[in-house]
Amino acid sequence: MKPFILFVLVFNLLLGLRADTVDATVALDGTGQYTSVQQAISDVPLARQSGPRWVIHIKPGVYHERVYVQRERGNILLEGEDATKTKIEFNLNAKLPGPDGKPIGTFRTPTFQIDGDGFEARNLTFANTAGPVGQALAVRVDGDRVVFRNCRLIGRQDTLLVNRGRQYFSDCYIEGDVDFIFGGATAYFDHCELHCVADGYITAASTPKGQAHGLVFADCRVTGGPGVHCYLGRPWRDYAKTIFVRTDMSDVVRAEGWNDWKKPETHHTATYGEFESSGPGGVSDRRVDWKHELISGAAAEYTPLAVLGGEDNWDPDPKPTLHFAGDSTMADKTDLEFPERGWGQLFAQYVRPSWRFVNYAVNGRSTKSFRDLGHWALLMRQIHAGDWVVIEFGHNDEKKTDPARYTDPATTFPENLRGFVREVRAKGANPILATPIARREWEGNTLKDTHGAYLAAVRETAKAENVPLLDLEMETRKMIQKLGPEGSAPLFMIFAPGANPHLPKGRTDNTHLRESGARQVAEIAVQDLKTIAPGLAAALSDTPVSRNTP
């Protein structure tokens, strides 16, 4: 069997794409061993807290019951056949009287509560049907390494409490109005839809002081009913952390984005940030001025592994990964209203969903500063055997007047490239060296060579180290020369005064790309990578693949 095919099969097994053996079945019509979800969970053997999960299959129906997964029985996979047809619901709310005649409070209302570690739910709906009566939890999670895949969480205020531990939500639909995702856990929401049913706040994090991450939303959608307006979040506790990465936001999101809950002191303690927000509610110059500004390359800090890894390196969604390391010509640009794009930013659209793509490239970095400022260390923490790493530097290594970035093309530049290559290989991964893209600098009708000895250094290092070479300088030079001085201008950041509202004085930048140029370079890279690295053929599509749809 070819090594790459074996590698993909192993990842599929890790993803749980095999057919799980069912240990118990719940069915309302009596065709299973149980008619109650709670009864099935309570009978899980205590000895099954390690190894394969105890699998409970739930047949379609509406199960009107409260369910508790105790700490001693966390290692369970609870799966339905269809999230829209398999529903666990109850209707407690915080104002209801308890046995002592006093209101039961928020934390005693969940329809479904998880204390056990290692629990996973698939293809199910969890709902609190109390309606607009105040706090009423659909799900409360206190367990660690808890996963929800393709689930629906339905409620109004306080739909989901992620209280502590680490949780991963993939392809889920979460509905509510006020603080409907809240708590102090480290929780990652991947390709989820957040639906606002009435005016309110999507999140209310209570991240403990010193905790690295709180709530992270990546490649999600924010939707809502007609006339509804909501904030992305407000701080339940002073050190709240909430980040939205590449999220498509409808006009339900208020222009200011964030609310401080009338606690101005949290402007200096809470961390609220966005990276590449899009849609009518995602692009706004009216965001609060205390929002955390994320730089290019920051998205690499918010992968599932980077956020959830912890001391045990937990990765709830392991996939073969293509990593990019480079400078501003490759980097993602955080402000989608501004016309500049990195070619790696557009390249992401050509990576198939069965693979992960992480772009670590950062504006202004050289081989020296990329390592010195910790970006390379971040990449190395997330790399797995079998991954691929594309390394493209040169533009900033050439800056002789900047000792923090300059490298000598005969010595330190190739030394740095060799170091990158050997460290990647030591992890069992596959390095690819890339020459920097050509600058659009003409001398008459001749395109100048602005990279000089740095090009030879990349090419010679690739040959000496037996590394595939992605010769972007050669390919982009051909592209620019074919288009000519005038025809190539629209690919770069070249604007006459008044031609772009963000550049009223105009700009002549022959290094950095507009979207059209970034896309052409990305498409060149896709085709060349398939040729020089056949192992990437399964990862790359010839046409854009949507990465923002749950």
N, C-alpha and C positions, 0 to 999 in steps of 0.2 A: 504494500500500500504506500502511495506517495506520502512523504512527511507532512505536506500541507493539508492533504485530505484528512489524515489522522488527527492533525491539530484541530481542524474544524469540528470533527466528530467529538473530540474531547470537550471542546467548548460547549457544544450542544448538550452534552450530558450534564455539564455543570449548570447550564441554564435550565435544566429540568424539562427539556423538550422530549425526553423519553416518556413512555407510558408508565405512570406511577401505579404500583400495586395498591389496590383499594383494600383497606383493612376493615372499614365499616361503612354502611350506607344508611342515610337518613331519608325517609320518604313519608309524606303525610298520608299516603294511601295504604301504608302498611306493607309495601313491597320491599322494604329494607329491614335491617335489624332494629332500627330505631325510628320513632316518629318525632322525636325531639332532638334538636341540635345539642342542647345542654346535656341531655342524657348520654349521647354518644361521646361527648368530650369528657364527661365525668368517668366514663369507663375505660379511658385510655390507660394502658399499663404504665405505672410509674417508672418501670425499668427502661422505657423508651425515650429517655432524655438525652441520648446521644445516638449517633448513627442516623440511618434513614428516618425521615419523618413518618409518624403514624398518619395514614391518609384516610380522611373521612370525606366521602362523596355525598353531596346533598342534591337530591332530585328537585326539579322545579316545584315551586309553591311559595306561599307566604307563611312564614313561621313566626307566629306572634308570641314571642318569648324573649326574656332577658337571658343573656349568655355570659358566663364568666370562665375565662381560661386561667386556671390557677398556676402559680409559679412552678409547681411540680409537674405540670403537664403542658409545657410550652412547645415541645418539639412535635408540632402537628401541622399537617397541610389540610386545610379546609377548602374544598373545591366544589363549585357549582358547575352546571352545564352552560348557563347563560345568565349573565349578571342582571339582565332585565326581567328574567323569569324566576329567579331564585332570590328570595328576599327574607331577611331577618329583621323584624321591626318590633318596636315597643313605643310607649308614649309617656314616659315619666318626664316631669319638668321640675325645676328647682323650687317652685312655690308650693308644691304639693306637701301636705302634712305627713310627717313620719309617725312612728309608733308613740313618740313623746308629744305629739301634737304640734311640733315645730316644723317649719319648712325643711325639706330634706337637703336642700342646697344643690349646687351645680354638680359636685363630684359623685353624687349618688344616683345620677340620672341615666348613665349610659345604657343603651340597648346592648352593646357588645363591649366587654372589658377584657383586656389582655394583660396579665401579670407575668406570664411565662416567657422565657427567652426562646428564640428560634421559630416562632410561629409564622405561618404563611397562609394567606387567603387568596383565592383566585375565583374570578367569575361569579361574584356575589354582590348583592345589595345589602347595605346596613343602613337602617333608617330609624330616626326618631320622629314619630308622626304627631307629636304634641302640637305642632303648629307655632304661630307667632305669639308665644306666651312667655318669652324670656328664655333663660338658659335651659337647654335640653340636649344632652349629648347623644349622638348616634354611636360614636366609638371613642373609647378611652384606651390609650396604650401606655403601659408602664414597663413593658418588656423590652429587652435588647435584641437586636438583629431580627426585627419583625418586618415582614414584607407583605404588601398588598399589590396584586397584579390584576388589572382589568376588573376593578371593583367600583361600585357606586356607593358613595357615602352621602346620605340625604338628611337634611335637617334645616333649621333656621339659625338661631343664635347658638354658637358653640357646638357646631356639628362634630368637629374632630378635636380631641385633646390628645396631643402627643406630649405626655407629661415628663417622661425621662427615657433614657436609653437612646438607641439608634433605630430609625425606621426608614424604609424605602417604599415609595408608592410609584408604581409604573402603570401608565395608560389608565389612570383612574379618573372618575368624574366625581367632583366634590361640590356640593351645593349648600348654600346658606346665605345669611345676610350679615349679622354682627359677629365679628371675631370668630368666624366659622372654621378657622384653622388656628389653634393656639396652643401654647405650652412651652416648656423648657427643654424639650428633647432636641437632639440633632436629627432632623428629618429631611429627606431628599424626595422631591416630587419631580418625576421624569415623564415628560410627554403627558401631562395631566390636563384636564379641563377644570377650571375653577369658575363656577357659575353663581353669579350674584342674583338672588331672587328679589331683593329689596335693598334700599339704601343702607349702607353700613361700611364694614371694614373686613377685608379678606383675612388678615392675620392679626394676631396679638401675641407676639413672642414674649416669653419670660426667661430668656437665655441666662443661665447663671454667669456671674462675673468670672472671666477667665476661660470660659468654654470657647473652643476654637470656632465652632459653627452653631447656628441655630436652625432656621428654616431656609431651605434652598429650593428654588423652583427653576428647572431647566427645560427649555423647549416646550413650555406649556402654553395654554390659551386662557385668556380671561374673557368670559362672556357674561351676558346678563339680560334681564327682561327689558322691555321698552320703558324708557324714562328712568331707569335705575342708575344710580351713581354710587360708587364706592371708592374707598381709599385702599391702597395696597396693604397698608398696615399701620398699626399704632403700638406703642410699647406698653405691654402689660407690666413689665418690670424694666428697671432702668437700663439694663445692659442687653436689651433685646437685639437680636441679629436676624435680619431677613434679607435675602438676596434673590433677585429675579434675573435669570440669564436667558437671553434669546427668547423672550416671551412675547407672544402676539397678544396685544391688548386692544379690546374693542373700546368704543367710546363710553362704556360704562365706567372706566377708570377716570377719576377726577384729575384735572390738569396738574394740580399740585402733588399728586401721587401719595404723599405720606402725611400722617397726622401725629402730633406729639402728645395727645391725650391731656392737653393743658399742663404739660410738664416740660417747660423749656429747658430744664437742666439735662434732659435726655438728648438734646442736640449734641452734647459732648460725650455721651456715654453709649448711646445706641448706635448700631450699625445698620443702615438701610441703604441698599445699593441696587443699581440696575446695570445690565450689560447687554447692549444691542436690543433694547426693547423696540417693538415695532407695532404697527397698527395705529388707528386714530387715538387710542389712549396711551400709547407707548412713546410717542414722540412729542415732547412738549418743552417749551422754554420757560414754563411756569412752575416747574418742579421746585420743591422747597430747597433753600440754599444750604440746608444742613444734611442733605442726602450725601452718602458716601460716594466719591468719584472712583470708579474702577478704571484702571489703565488697560491698554492693549495687552493681551496675554493673560489678563486676570481670569478669564473663563477657565483656564487650565487649573486654577485653584479650586474649581467647583465641579469636578467630575464626581461620580458616585464614590470612587475609591478615595479621592482626596478628601472628601467630606466625611465619609463613613468609616474609613479604614481603621482608625483607632490603633490600639496596641496589637490587636490580632489580625490587622490587615484585611478586614472584612470587605469583600467586594460582592454586593448582592446581584450584580449583573455583569459577570465576566464575559468579555468579548475580545477577539483579536483587535488590536488597536494600531492605528497609524498616527504617529506623533510627528509634529513639525517643530523645528527649532530654527529661529531666524530673526530677521530685523523687520523694520517698518514696511518694506515692500511686500512681505509675507503676512504681516500681522493683521488681526481683526481690528476694526475701528469701532469704538463704542457708540459714537453718535451717528445714527443712520441718516440724519438729516444732512450732515456734512457730506460732500460728494466723494471724498477719498475712500478707497477700499484697498485692502491688501489682497494679493492673489490667493493666499491661503484661506481668506474669508469666503471667497467664492468657491474655492476647491471643496469646501465642506459639503456643498450641495451635490457633489458627485460621488460621495461616499455612501455605500449601501447601508441600510439600517442594521444588517447583521454584523457590521463592524462599528467600532468607535473611532472617532477622529478627534484628536486633541491638538489645538494650535497654541504652542507656548511662545510663539514669536512675539517680540516686544519692540516698540518703536525705539530707535536709537541704539540698539545693542550691537556689539561686536562679539567675536569669539571670547574675548577677554571679559567684557562686562557682563555677558550672558551668564558666565560661570560665577564671576565675583558677586553678582547681585542675587544669586540663589535660584535663577530660573532653571539651570541645568540640574541642580539638586532636586527640584520639584519634578522634573521629567524622570529622573532616575528612580524616584520613589514610586512612580506609577507604571513603570515599564515591566512587561512580562516576557518570558521566553516566547519566541515566535512573533513578537511585535515587529513593526518597521519604524524607522526613524529617518526622516528627511532633514538634512542639515544644510542650511543656506546662509552664508555670511560673506562679507566682503566690503559692503558699502561703508560701514563705520570703522572697520579695521584700518581703512585707508587714512583716517584722520590723524595726521602727524602732530597736530597742535593739541591733541587731547590725550594725555597719558593714561586716562582711565579707560580709553577704548582702543588706542592705536596698537597694532601688532605689525611686526616686520614680515613682509611677504616671503623672505628667505629663511626665517627662523621661527619666530613665535607663532605666526599665523598657521603654517603647516603643523607645528608641534601641537597647537590647540586642536586642530582638526583630527590629528592622529589620536589624541587623548579621547575625544568624543567617540571616534570609531571603536577604539579598543574597549572603552567602558560599556558601550552598547553591546558589543559582542560578548563581553563578560557576563552579561545578563541573559545570554541566549537569544538576543534579538538581532535584527538585521539593519545595519546602517546604510544610508544612501547619501552621498555627497552631491550638492548642487552648486553650480556656479551662480553668482548673483545676476539678476536680470540686467540687461543693457540699459544704459541711460540714453535718453533721446537728445543727444548733443551732436549737432551737425556742424560740419565745416564745409560750407558749400553744399554739395550733394553727397558728401561722404560722411558716414556716421563714425564719430570718434570712438576710439577705444579708451574708456575712462578707468577701467579696472586694472589694466596692465598686468604686472607680475602676480597679482592676486588670482587671476584666472589660471595662470600656469600652475600656481601652488595647489589649487583645488584639483586640477586635472592630474597633476603628478602624484598627489597624495592618494587620490582614488585608484590610480594604477598601481602604486606601490603597495597599497593595503588591500588590493583586490576587492574594491568596493564599487557597486554600480554608480555610474555618474549620470546625473540629471543635468545636462548642459543647457541650462536656461539662458545663459548669455548668448550662446550660439543661436538658439531658436528664436529668442526675442529680437536679436539683431536682424535675423532674416525677416521677421515680421515687420519691424520698423522700416527697414530698407525697402521692402516691397511697397509699403504704403507711402513712403516719401515724407519730406518735411511737413507738408500740409496735412496729408492724410493720416499721419501718425499722431498729430496734435490732440485729437479727441480722446486718445487712450490715456493721456497723462493729465496731471492737474494744471492745465493751461486754460485760463479764463480771461477774457477781456474785462475791463472795468464795467461793472453793472450786469455782467452776464449771469452771475449767480448771486442770489441774495445773501449767501454766507461769505462771499468774497467781494464786497462792493468796490474794492480798489483793484480787483483782478488778481491774477497770480500766474507766474511762469515757473513751473516746477517740472523739470524733465526727468525726475527720478521716480516720483510717486504716481500711483495709478488712480484713474477714475474707475467706475464700475465696469464699463465696457472693456477697458484695458485689463483689469484684474480678471475678468471672465475669460478673455482670450488667453492669457497666460495660464490660468487654471486648466483650460481645456488642452493646451499644449502639454502641461505637466501630466494630466490624466493619461493621454495617449502615450507619452514617452515612458511613464512609469510602468504601464502595462508591458512595454517592450523590454525594458532593462531589468524589471523585477516581476517575472511571471507570477510569483506568489501573491502579487497584489491584484491580479486580474479579477478575482472574485470579489474584491473590495470596492472596485470602481465601476461606475456607470458612465456610459457615453453621454447621457443626458441628465439634467438635474433631477435629483430625488428630493422630495419634500422632507424636511427634517423638523417641521414645526407643527405637525398635525398629530394629535394624540391618537 
